[in-house]
Amino acid sequence: MQALRIPVALLVILGIATPAVAPRHDDAGIPSKHRFVKQTFSPAAVARAGAGAAIGQARNSPHEWGQGVAGFGKRLGSALGTHIVKASIQYPVAYARHEALGYQPSNKSRFLPRLKYALESTVITHKTNTGRRTIAAGEISGVIGSGLISRLWQPASTHTVASGFGTAGIALGADAGMNVAKEFWPKHPKARKATRHSVSAGAAQ
């Protein structure tokens, strides 16, 4: 149980930090250099990397890195490096394909439609120039690319394509979980008011 306390604590920090940087309805999600820097090096990104490193520490994975401060430092560095590689792939691909980045709440009212929307939004986004739905190629290529590239600094036992895709699958699942958290996280009263105003303005037009 002692080994699980750090991961749990960091996941709580992550849950607190995420709503603070969650995209708003007035954010078009257009990829840009400013957005890349802001999201890649945000407190939520660091907390998420720390949570992943702590879970790896608790599982002693990879075992070659051992335990203690040195082992945690290697896992944290690996998690941050993987995150930066993912963003470095995701943003150029999304920019080239005019894909919106960031999670946009659904404004749906029922639980199952909201859950479905949140999960689908992991791999489905919309075009910033047409508004049409499209495959989130930036997200998908980012998680796969970073999963494979991270093998370069991982121990020899993880230098396999299967291990790289395994890491990508975990990252995609984590992103899906974050989308669900953002969808159901209680909105601040000002955010709810702004959303209602936006919907009313759209209806009036």
N, C-alpha and C positions, 0 to 999 in steps of 0.2 A: 504493500500500500504506500509505503514511503516513496517508492520510485514513481508513483503516479501523481504525487502532489504537485510537482513542478509542471507537468503537462496540463493538468487541470487548471492550475492558476493562470498559466499563460493563455489557455483557451478562453478563460473568463476575460482576461485583458483584451484579447483579440475581439471578443464579442462586443466589448465596450467601445473599442477604437473604431470598429467598422462603420457603425451608423454615422460617425462624425465625418467620414469621407465618402459616404454613399452618394452617388450622383443624384442630382435633383431633376425634376421634370423640365426645368428650363435649360438643362444641359443637353445639347444636341449630341454629345458623345463623339464629336469629330476628332480623329487622331491629330495630335499636334506635338511639337517638341515640348511645350510647356506642360501639357497633360502627361506626356511620357515621364518627365522628371518628377512631377508632383505625385503621380500614382506609383511609380517604381520605387521611390524613396520615402514613401509616406510612413507615418507611425504604424498604421495598420499592416503594411507590408513587412515591416521589421518584426512586429508582434507575431504575425503569422509564421514567419521564418523561425522565430524563437520557439513557437509552439511545436512546429514540425521537428526542430532539433531536439526539443525536450522529449517528444514521443520516441524519436530514434534513440535517445539516451536511455529511456526506460526499457526499450526493447533490445538495447545493445546492438543496434543495427546501423551501419555494418560493424561487425564485431571486431574487425581489425583496428578500429579507432579507439577501442577501449572505453573506459569510464573517466570520471573526474572532470576537472576543468578543461584539460587538454582535449578530451574526447568531445565534450560539449562544444568547445570552440570550433573543432573541425566540422561538426554537424551543422552548427549555426552558419559557418562560412559557406558550406556546401549548399544549404538551403537558400541563403541570400544570393549566391552565385547562380543557382538554378532559376530563381525568380528574375534576376536581371537578364539572363539569357532569354527566358521566356518573353519578357517585355520587349527585348531588342528584336525578336522575331515577330511578335504579335503586332506591334505598332506599324512597321513598314508594310506588312501584308494588309492590315486593316486600312491603312492610308491608300494603298494602291487600289483596293477594291471598294473604297468608299463605305466601309463598314463602321457602324456606330460602336463605340466602346463604352463599357460601364453598364451597370444594371439600371433599368428604368422600371419602377413599380408598375403593376398591371392596372390598378384602379378597379379591379374586379372585386366583388363582394363575397362570393362563396369560396369555401375552403379548397375544394378539389380543383376548380378552375385556376385559382391562384397558385396552388402547388404545381399543377401541370405547366402553367406559364413560367414559373420560376425555374423548373427543371429544364424545360425546352430552351430557355434563354441562355443556357450554358453553351449550346451549339447552334442556336438560331439568333440572328440579330436582324437589323434592318439597314438599308442603304441610306446614307446621309444625304444623297442627292435626289433620290426618288421616293424614299420612304418604304419601299418594298422589302418584304422579308427575304432573308438570304442566309445561307450557311455561314456560320462564324468561322471563316477560314483562318483569320488571325488568331483566334483563341485556340483552335485545334492544332494549327501548325506550331503555335507557341509552346503548348504543353508537350507535343511529341518531340519537337526539336530540342527543347531544353532537357527533356528526359534522356534523350540519346547523347547529347553533348555533355551532360553532367557525368557521363561514364568516364570522361577524360581525367577527372580528378578523384574519382571513386577508387576504392581498393580493387585489386585484380579480380577478386571473387565476383564483382558486380559488372565486369567488363563484357556484358552480353547484351544483345539486342532485346532479348526477352526482359531483362532487368530494366532497360531503358523504357520500354513500353509499359512495364509495370509501374514505374515512377510516373509516367505520363497519365496512366489511368487513375492513380491516386490523386494527382493534381487536378484532373478533370472532375473527379468526385468531390474534392474539396471545394472547387469553384461552384459546383452545383449546390453544395451545402451552404455556401456563403450567399448565393442568390436566394435560397429559401429563407435564410435568416433576414436578409434585407427586405424581402417581400412581406414578412410577417412581423418585423420589428415595429413596435408602436411608434407612430409618427408624432413629431412635436406638433402642438396645436397650430403654430404658424405655418408648418409644412402642409397640414391638412387644409388650412384656409387658403393657402396659395394654390393647392391642387384643385380645390373646388372652384376658385376664381378662374383658373386656367380652363377647366372643363366648361364652365358657364360661358366664358368668352368664346370658346370654340363653337358651342351650340348656337350662340348669337350670330356668329358669322355664317 
